Every structure is written in structure tokens, then in C-alpha cells.
């Protein structure tokens, strides 16, 4: 698994393409969608 260095104490930030890429963004969106699912 990729080391997720883009997660900070209160936000998500990182260099696009290095610390924050399309795969990580998709996984964050997927997890958020699962969290909101009734």
C-alpha cells in the first residue's frame, strides 16, 4: 500500500502527482461515499 503522507492533522494536502494522485483521490472519494451511505 502507498504511504499516505498527504494526510495532516486537520486536512489533506500534498504535491499533486507525488503525494496526492488520482488513485488516492479516488480512494478518499470512495471511502467518503461509503461513510455517507445510509
Buried (B, 14 or more C-beta within 10 A) or exposed (E): EEEEEBBEEEEEEBEEEEBBBEEBEEEBEEEEEEEEEE
